[in-house]
Amino acid sequence: MGEGGSLPTMDLMRSEPMQLARIIIPMESAHRTISYLGDLGLFQFKDLNTGKSPFQRTFATQIKRCGEMARKLRFFRDQMMKACLLASTRSGYGSEFSLDELEVKLGELETELTEMNANTEKLQRTYNELLEYKLVLQKAGEFFHHAQSSATAQQREFEEHRLAEGSMDSPLLLEQVLIFIWCYMLEMTTDMSKQVKLGFISGLVPRDKSMAFERILFRATRGNVLMKQNVVEEPVSDPVQGEKVEKNVFIVFYSGERAKNKVLKICDAFGANRYPFTDDIGKRYQMITEAHLYGRVIGHAFPAIDLRSAQLCHFCALIPHGRMGLLCCLAHVSGKLSELKTTIDVGILHWSSVVQTIANQFEEWNNLVKKEKSIYHTLNTLSFDVTKKCLVAEGWCPVFATCQIQKALQRATVDSNSQVGAIFEVLRAKESPPTYFRTNKVTTAFQEIVDAYGVAKYQEANPGLYTIVTFPFLFAVMFGDWGHGICLFLGTLFLILREKKYSSQSVAILSCLSGKSNLQEKGFACLRNYFPPYLPRDATTIGMIKVRSTYPFGVDPMWHGTRSELPFLNSLKMKMSILLGVAQMNLGIILSYYNAKFFRNDLNILYQFIPQMIFLNSLFGYLSLLIIVKWCTGSQADLYHIMIYMFLSPTDDLGDNELFWGQKYLQIILLLLALVAVPWMLIPKPLLLKKQHEERHQGRAYAPLHSLDENLESDMDDKSHGGHEEFEFSEVLVHQLIHTIEFVLGSVSNTASYLRLWALRFNNVVILIIGIIVFIFATVGVLLVMETLSAFLHALRLHWVEFQNKFYEGDGYKFYPFSFALVNEEED
């Protein structure tokens, strides 16, 4: 918007002339008309159905459908991000779909993707569970194999020891123990209903919880369990979370149902996944495990007993059969894992092809849905006429866009085959129109700086026009380092070259313009330093006093390297800062004159512009004059002494501080003018406003009686527009008093505020002198970034406070036309 070749030349001084228009649209061409106006982007619709909720409006159903399709598209975008795919920018055939066809298509794709995701999730969970189960079988198999090897070794050692000694140390006690075990096994096999079952639970537990898991098991069962853990080297995908987690395989041996229930609850609390062996393997290992566990328990309870006996180790003969079953189970699980892996890969391949198809047409579908949704939102702001056959729209549009809007209405009528065309008529506006400035890529950034302070009132003088020049200049003055300026220029140039990718042309161009201005300023300094033949070298200095004629432009290079360089340059920069500040403040007051002249407000010209110009220039304009005269004459006058005693002793002789003849009398005249300007701003304007109000409403106490409806309508209009509001003289007087005090005090504080131009420049010089090493290592991270931000913020304050408060009200509202381009930007 604002960049097309058919638009007239832009004018940033005043906002575009706007008009309130009404469009009467037949129902059959309403959708196409709004669509064409959205493509044009030069009509701001007013909401004519403010009394209705969103659910009571005509096209609420269509908006709900578009919202549902937008939700499906967001789901597709998540799937594309999951597949690391980007939406294709190529124009596909998505635009050929109507809204109904697209709704059906999106529903089918969502159902397909949802089912595929659910199936893939189930298969992946099953795969992860089988993978963990395989790890349990492997680690548990290693544990039981180690137990078998230990038992075999113990049996061999026991037989050798028995042959050597021929007897046991405690035959009676060993016999009692073996009898106990055999009786227990016999009881287990004969009476299954009364057995006290010895069992085990295996699974995986997160490694960071394994120590706490073992501690809680020991405390809950009072040490009546035996737990073995084995570390899994590689992280395992958790079936529940789907993330890689480091885990340990555990086996817990217990005795009794009560202990089993405790172990199960603790496993659930710690998120341990349990994987029991199959039934046949469990039966094979049951007697082995019980014998082995009871042997361990008895060994701990009776250390004096030698359990390396043939009777006890006889149970280990069952282990080879259990190991063969374990190997068969591992082979079966590995086969299942291979089948699941193949199935998952095929499903992922199909899912990727579907998502790729969606990505190729996603941009077309998304634009169509956003376009339709914005059209129906706009149609909901329109009202029906009495016959319910036409829609009535009201809104603002620029005057220059009248022909383009009428052409768009005619094209919509022809394309929709409507028998009746849309009617465009201009209305008389009673409210203030919106503010619209046509900008381009360069001017948009500076206009946004002004709009951040406040949107200009309709047809008010726009500070953005001058900000384009003054903001980069003041930024460059405060930036104060040509090396940093080059870095900033190169960085912003890179952003401009990558504009399409980063889509941040406003910031890039703003920074680039600032950097280029800074570079230009530093370029002049380089010319002064490196091309001295163009400057005279015959001038000499004694302290701070110039002996020969002054330079018409620039600074004498002989100052560099002397002891007086720093105080001399600081004095020079302070004076230059005051000159720049007074010039910019005068520009602001002059713009207030053009505002008053444009709005035909003679009171503001006579009782605001004139006294403000007199007050500001009587004091600080005079100070600027003294600075220029001192520079031109090379005088040694003390300007601080002159300005102070101008107020304290205006009639005293100036002595050596006199710069020109008649200076004393000029100071007295300027001081009197400044004193007169204060009541000039304060008193006349409220009195004249009260007089104008009384004259305007004189004779309106009585009016001819018309119909009741007309009287009610006129009363509502007068109330809404302040036609018969009371004039509060006290409020106007207080407002004028505040404005006068603000200007008088602000003239002093604003002038002092411009000294930040000198302060930031001086700060940069000190930094470079003190920290060469710091500059080298931290120039980008600290100095360059912080200095740029500081200069930007100070330049922003000088424009917002010191410049714009002299004339800029900023109480308008922006022109927001219905435009598909703006809708896409807001969505992004």
Secondary structure, 3 states (H helix, E strand, C coil): CCCCCCCCCCCCCCCCCEEEEEEEEEHHHHHHHHHHHHHHCCCEECCCCCCCCHHHCCCHHHHHHHHHHHHHHHHHHHHHHHCCCCCCCCCCCHHHCCHHHHHHHHHHHHHHHHHHHHHHHHHHHHHHHHHHHHHHHHHHHHHHHHHHHHHHHHHHHHHHHHHHHCCCCCHHHHHHHHHHHHHHHHHHHHCHHHCCCEEEEEEEEEHHHHHHHHHHHHHHCCCCCEEEEEECCCCEECCCCCCEECEEEEEEEEECHHHHHHHHHHHHHCCCEECCCCHHHHHHHHHHHHHHHHHHHHHHHCCCCCCCCHHHHHHHHHHHHHHHHHHHHHHHHHHHHHHHHHHHHHHHHHHHHHHHHHHHHHHHHHHHHHHHHHHHHHHCCCEECCCCCEEEEEEEEEHHHHHHHHHHHHHHHHHCCCCCCCEEEEECCCCCCCECCCCCHHHHHHHHHHHHHCCCCCCCCCCHHHHHHHHHHHHHHHHCCHHHHHHHHHHHHHHHHCHHHHCCHHHHHHHHHHHHHHHHHHHHHHHHHHCHHHCCCCCCEECCEECCCCCCCCCCHHHCCCCCHHHHHHHHHHHHHHHHHHHHHHHHHHHHHHHHHHCCCHHHHHHHHHHHHHHHHHHHHHHHHHHHHHHHHCCCCCHHHHHHHHHHCCCCCCHHHCCCCCHHHHHHHHHHHHHHHHHHHHCHHHHHHHHHHHHHCCCCCCCCCCCHHHHHHHHHHHHHCCCCCCCCHHHHHHHHHHHHHHHHHHHHHHHHHCCHHHHHHHHHHHHHHHCHHHHHHHHHHHHHHHHHHHHHHHHHHHHHHHHHHHCCCCCCCECCCCCHHHHHHHHC
